[in-house]
């Protein structure tokens, strides 16, 4: 079972894309850093919900998904859907609000 973490800023833009993320999602660090995590791995039909929940948390600090484990099918670079478990956690780094997305691949064995 592959586990990884991705770091995003308060706009949901990837700031750190780890080697396990490259292996899991197929996007190189150069392709992912500076892009919205939602645009990279969230299926198009779910992006409005992802974006709305993210913005709501940044504005109000009220969590509906942030801080909770959610199971979704994420997009791989090649277009296939992969089942994952994701928990997005906020971290206050100096004056900036950052988020870590902890992601685990869900397989029949997990």
N, C-alpha and C positions, 0 to 999 in steps of 0.2 A: 504494500500500500504506500503510494507516494504522497508525502506531505510537503507543503511548501508555503511560503509567505510572500506576499507582494505588498509594497508600501505605496500609498497614494496620498496626495495632498487633499485639502478641503474641497477641491473641485472634482475629485475623483480621478485625477490624472496620475498615472503611474510615475513614481519617482525611483523605484527600485524594482527590478525584474530579475529574479535569481536564476541560477542555472537550472534548478528543478522546474521552474516555471517555463523555461525554454523547452526542456524535455517534455513537459506535460502538455503545453498548449501549442507548441510549434513556432511561436513567434520569437525571434531573436530579441535580445535586450534593446538593440538599436530600433527595432520595429515597435516595441512596446513602450519604452520610456517616452514620456511626453504625450501619450495617447490616453484617452479615457478607458478605464478598466471595463466599464459597461460596453463601450463600443468594441472592445477586443473580444470579450468572452461571454457577454450576456446575450442570449438569443434576442433577435430584433423585437419580437412580440412582448418581451419582458422589460426592455430597456426603459420605457417611460416609468414603470413602477420602480425600477432600480434608481433612476435619476431623481424621481420625486422623493423617495425615501431618504436618499443621501442628502438632498438639499434640505429636507425637513429637519434632519438631525443637525446639520451644520447651523441652521438658523435657530432652532429651539432647544437642542440637546435632548429632545424626546425621541426615544428609540422605538421603532416598530420592527426593524430588522437588525440594526446595528447592535452588536453585543449578543445576538442570538445565533444559534446554529440553524442554517437553512440548507435544504437539499434542493439543488436545481440541476438541470442539464446545461452545461456550459459549452460554448463553441470552441472547437479546435481550429487552428488556422486553415486546415483542409476542409472545413465546413461540417465535419461530423459533430454530433452532440455526445458529450461525455458526462456521465453522472458524477456530481461532486457534492461534497458537504463544505459549506463555507461559513466562516464566522468573521465578521468585520469588527475590529476593535479600535476605538479611538485612542490616540496617544498625544498628549500635549508636549511638543518638543519646542522648548524655548517659547517663542510667541506664536509658533505655527501649530495648527491642528493637523495632525497626520493620522492616517489610518493604516492598519495592517490587516490584510485579508489573509486569514489562515485557511488554506484549502487542502482538502483531502479527497483523493479519488475514491469513489464508491464502486466497489466491485461485488459480485455475488459472495465473495469470501469475507467482505468487511462487515 
